[in-house]
Amino acid sequence: MAISIGPLPISPVSSSHSPPSRKDEMLSRSSSEPIPLPRRFSVLKERLVSGKESTLVPSWQRLIQSLSDEVDLVSSLGSQAVPTIDFSNIKKPGVVEVFREGLRQRGVAIIRNVIPRDTAEDLYQGAMGYLDENAEKRPRTPQESDLQELYWSAAQIKARGHPNVLEAQRFAMGLWTSKNPKARVTTNFPITYADRIRTGQKTADTRSPAAAHIDGGSVERWETDGYGRAGTYNEIFQGQWEDYNPWESSTRLTVTSDLYHKAGACSIFRMYQGWLALSPGPSSMRVCPLLKHATAYFLLRPFFSPSSSSSSSPESENWAFAPTNSILHGALPSYAQEINSSIHPHLQLRRSLIDIPDLSPGDYLIWHPDLIHSITSSSPTPSASVMYLPCVPLTQTNALYLSRQRKSFLLGCPGPDFFDGYGYGSGHGRGEAHYIGRPGVQEISDAGGEEGLRAMGLLPWDEEEADTDFEREVLAMANGILFPDLYDMY
């Protein structure tokens, strides 16, 4: 049966982005020396830690000792530090609890066999066919990159709406909790964030493992109008890093993670970034699976310096409280947060960055938004081709983004956070608007039914499916944003 959804309430998309230049490419800059920022950042730092030296110094010392022990552990475990579970076991309580404890501690995991292997391989062939068929319409991809500026292929549509993928996302997001029972967030109704494909055909990124990074902004993590808006890292800045909970969702709902309009920066709340493997091969991902410790460390690092200019020893007693400069180590406005061995010595990246286990078609790799990771190509064989497939809960900010992304889908343009290879963003020409084989609403319905349509903002949520009154309010809020005409009738 054909799907008819009628005219959708679409508002214009405005963008203050400029077309990306080479400087905007992730990890394009790597410095062994910290870079001073404008003076306002020194004022910001002083305000963050004013009067807290007596708690921050012992907190830093405890962190350095505990971090050293954790590095020893993950270094000895290697790839085995990454917890895994088979999709067929995600409803078995005993197996699930062991898996979740590993994910809670490490911040990264693999859910195996989320979709059947042959289905994943068919998706890969479909994506490659879509690329080949539209080769003349596509912008040139940089020689050294296998990241394809592709958002709306049938393969991506089918994967995003696949019932198993949505179920795996619900399962993974279930680890997050909220200390505010009235927080307007639900993990039971995943929504789509249209990202790209990494084909694995070329050597991905030949940069050194030191070029590790963290998604979700950089200087924003210290700024009052960024993560400070919700107090995401309050416990760390108050000298109680042990009390910090990386899985607390309510302190992320009002975060602004992109204050400087970086091209490709994610402006929504992702509970996980993710890769769905489409072809076999070694993973090109390396991670530092020290979620809590590493987050506390890179946030506190700008407030401590080696006490001797001739020594950068990572031993805690050789470091002094020094919060008065403007440096936020590895952080610059409009860039990803960079982590490297020179300015973050205690992380011992040569030991703590570990390879992700090999992925098979249909496997789903997920990682926390604060996790340190890098894309490398140390294998002589092509790495696994993957589809970026984040886990995104339903919130007010995310529903607003979804309303804009829906317009991008209907026009065949990149999502609001992205540009195509010509420098055009969402709502502009080019993109995939004239691609042969670009799917429409019917294909989304065929792939994921009503749930797939809702995840794309193409069908209202049934508010009676909510488990709680607050969840019902979230669904009503999202329906009001995406389908305001529904409420105009009353």
C-alpha positions, 0 to 999 in steps of 0.5 A: 500500500502506498504511503501518503502523509500529506503536506508536512509542517516544514520550517525554513532552515537557516545556517550560519556555517560557511563552506568547510575548508581543509582546516575544518577536517577532523584532526587536521591540526596536531600540536605537541605544544598547547596553544594559548586561547584569548584571555577570556578563557583564563578568566573562565578557568579561574572562575571554574576552580576559584577557591577549590584548590584544597579539593582539586589538588588531592582529587588530581593526585587520586586520579593520577594514581587510579588512572595509572592502574587503569592503564595497566589493566586495559593495556594487559587486556588489549582488545578484550577490554571491549565488551561484546554481546550477541544480539540474540542475548540482549533479553537474557538478564544474566548475560545483559548485566555482565555486558552492561557493567563492561559497557558502563566501565569502558564506554565502548562495546560491540553488539554482534549480529544485529542484522543478518550477515547476508543482509548487511552485505546486500546493504554494502553492495547497494551503497556501492551501487548507488555511489557508482551509479551517481559517480558523475553527480558526486563531488570528488572525495579527497584522495586520502579519505574513504569517508563518503558524503552520502546520507540518503542511499537506500542502504542507509534508509534500510539500516536506520529503519531496520527493526533490529537496529532500533531494538539494539539502540533501545537496549544500549540507551537503556544503560543511561539514567536520569537523576531528574525523574521529570527530565524530558527524555526517552530512550524507548523511541529512538530517532534517526540521525543521518550520517555518512559511510566509510567504505574501507576501500582506501587507507582511511587515515594515516595519521599517528595514534597520537591524533586521537580525539573526542566528538561533541565539541572541545572548549565547550566542555569548559564553557558556561554556555556549553556543557556548563549550562547543565552542569554536566561535569560539576563533580569533576570541577568540584574535586570529586571526580569519583562521583561523576556519572558519565551515564547521567542524561538529564545534565546533557539535555540543555548542553550546547556542544557546538558554539562555533558552528564547526562543519560536521559537528554534531549539534544534538544529544547522541547517547552513542556514536555507532558503526554498523559493519557492512563488510568484513575486515579489521576495524580502523578504530582505536579507543581509550576505554577509560571513560570516567578516568580519561574524561576527568583527566582531560578536563582537569589537565588545563589546571595542572602543569609540570612543576619543573620546566625540565620535566614532564614526568607523569608522576603526580608529585611533579605537577602543580596547580596552575589555573591562571593561563588561557590554555585548554590542552587540545581544545580550540574553538571549532575543532574537535577535542584533540588528545595527544601524548605530549600534552596528556602524558598521564593517559599513556596513549601508546598503551591505553589506545587499543584496537577494536576487535575485527567486525563482521557484517551486521555487527554494531559498534557503539561508543560513549560521546566522551570516549577518546578514539582515533581512526587509523589504518595500520592493516595492509588489508582494507578495513571493514566498511561501516555506516555511521549509525548513532543512538539518539534518544527523543528529547526537545532539542533532538526533535527540533533537529529531526524537523530540520533533518526531515526537510533535508531528506525530502529535498535530498540535501545533507542533514543540518549538521553537514555539508556536501562535497561542494560546500552546500549544506542542508536546504541548499541545492546539489546534495543527492537531490538528483541522484538516481535511485534516491529513496523516498517515504515509501522506501522508509515505510517498507524498511521499518514500517511505522516505527521507521517512519516515526524515527524519521519524523514522518509519522506521529508517535502514539502517546498511548505507548508511553510507559509513564506520564513524563514519557507521554509528555515527551511524545506529546512535545515531539508531536507538537514540534513535528506535527503542529497541525495535530494540535491545531484541531483541538 
